[in-house]
Amino acid sequence: MRGLLNKLVPRSLSVAGKWQHQQLRRLNIHEYQGAELMGKYGVNVPKGVAVSSLEEVKKTIQDVFPGESELVVKSQVLAGGRGLGKFKNGFQGGVHIVKADKIEETAGKMLGQILVTKQTGSQGKVVSKVYLCEKLSLVNEMYFAIMLDRTTAGPLIIACKKGGTSIEDLAEKFPDLIIKVPIDVFKGITDEDAAKIVDGLALKVADRKNSIEQVKKLYKLFCECDCTLLEINPIAETSDKQLVAADAKLNFDDNASFRQKEIFALRDPTQEDPREVAAAMADLNYIGLDGEIGCMVNGAGLAMATMDIIKLHGGTPANFLDVGGNASEGQVVEAFKILTSDDKVKAILVNIFGGIMKCDVIASGIVNAAKQVALKVPVVVRLEGTNVDRGKRILKESGMALITAEDLDDAAEKAVKASAS
């Protein structure tokens, strides 16, 4: 339900228009993995097991849930809106409460199938696992989240006494229901902070003191695990007066991967953009977007300026790609392979200002990439800086049909024109 968070706090990035919100760099893990992590911190979570085959489904029912008449079957994809999603095989909904004799049948309609939700895009995501959970007797469903807030320069806890699939609409129509408590990052969460959240949830049956401790445990997890987002929708009260995390959505700061090795080992690359996975393997800084002009630039600042000026001339960037200041020829070739793998790309703009990065290395990479990849779209090249004359000579002698540009403005204008032809 990240849509709710976007309504409550300013977007972190706004450069070059509405597509920029996709440029988020964080690890996202599955619900079952998040629930397991929460359990380690003493957070109340439903008993559950993730399975990847019908044989595992049958065994789990027999060994873990032998006496249960019903279970919750949840498709595991890294996207929200599963409950209202639809599988491409026609099966409706990625989350179901199922009678014991129908669990295998329901899981069979999910496993290996593509689920489309409001967050996956029309292409959807493959369900490789389903999460079998005990069916809790819920008395009340609420919303809880912790995120990093630039306005307060620290963690912000968000709570609402109503949760569920319509939380975004609720936040827009009834903003007074939303409780926001900023936490002093130096002092940490206090009993008073946690009490404000619990009171904002408007508990009906759960013990207030125990619930305050649950909030503090969630905050401890958020900090110790370098989370950028911890979201529970719903966080719920059960008939036995417990506050339970009935869902788990956790994101983690990629910059903390060096000290969170166990958590980052949970990464599921099959759920990520394959272009970004390939770029990471080549040590390239790549983020896929939705435009039609592929960009290859050295330096993050220049890359963002390039995207801005493309928008200024009426085009839309297909990606953010920073090859860095010391890219090898092989990395340049790999960058071109990634750019050309995107069917939406109608033109490629190469914008290099050579300081540490040498223009002749880029030029050689472009030429070699053309030999390995069938370039079916126009390529606009703007080179300036170290070894620029040598680089231009390499491109000229290659015989490639390149469009050269004298400056960034000229390059962007030509790229937009080429993408439209």
Steps between C-alpha positions, in 0.01 A plus 500: 500500500787733420245727333393609847854603591524709186191690612633560850854618440684687221649286226869447546581575139331730253754563227378478140135434569259241628703191397782589739328327794616169357863585571503343845799293604397250765480129563147364508431158656199271492228500764600160640859619540386818672276303737790273593720803573228660710462179697869509588444842660210376710227649284176300496449343155272222374647153467583445135710306249606598147474221241596476135330178381179306552701224669623754755145630543373152586788429738462836678129442557574158651802599710433861602122548479353151557193616691417821316169520313606814312826670400591827334676447165707801394684537170852633552596778261690822568203728438199628687134456413515120491155450648335693217740371234419261218702215353552482125344152510175670609514412870387797708689618810845424636386450860230251603356345815456137399338188644751222573380278213541783247847626596694293246261601222529870585879487533517322164322793335764737640835321482690569180233742381526873429318732739409850383435766765480879498870508591642236262399666176328308222788253472436366851735287711547125521389332823778258593382447858179515696484569872273271702394671822276420791163673484481738793180613668535873436297748702638821350726589205724809501796648312858548623820615329846637575690689234780752462373857476719775357288773657572384855840350409422172668258208530130578481239260639162509328186337636131487416217339694366357174702281264450275200492520122339846487753673728613744230145621437440527873809715548385736225141532620562501875854632565417563867499125558872486424738528797860604430765488773856610411772326701815675618771288341743581782266426790320210337137408560357581843207346684313823430566472125382139493195587710396770250507240223307240701237758598475607136426139404196517734536145629184315591621188683881479486695575817632857481826436686588195289410690183737783596777241530411361158539847345839541668614161365397601150699822533802303623480276193469803273819657638718194554424355157549828309142509370374776276143377535314272739131474412231279654155506343318378686643504847217331685345414832409137555226349713764391752589868554830503309632767264623306195685595181267330251712624209866593453657736249861597561751693290868542588766757415728362228787700651481273807557177307854471637370459857169328428633203307240252627214729403642582157547129435117489491490706180283341230638615163218319315263769632722789390543675167736266309676802353585627848622154602730483194626853568582417861701197385698730268546755781294761316259745661178436309135569577231414247233760423207516257625727223624453145851649506774280643773695679864411563683767697801524732426658836171508690464877481556510126263204459223684684566817302480293180162361603376848585597647164344205316174585677551865415508412131184288524651154539496249785806315635485120493754464777758648730841352411823626653802308371719672758832671469713196429289264289672236292428431136322183607267695727412733215414199284283358779329837539404499134365147530277610786378811315417308184317226693223750580236482226370845591832667411471687168834684519817498711679809627863464607619804694859484625701775662842342532691581813621176651282320246676510162301572185699248294402219741134588457541521124667157483222359715235642269668351195544157660144506629377565147684187388336287771157657516274567205446873538154561357452849641680831435796581725580862586850559640635803677864472613704763677811493717798265535612343169194643322676528162616139520148393593340684212754350262419147618129562440559656159727218380254235620260575217206500740199717419519713813343838563756732654423802716704800604345561843241358737213714375574399141530133601166495683321673215639251247417202723138610542469556125658162422270317741194647330605408145 
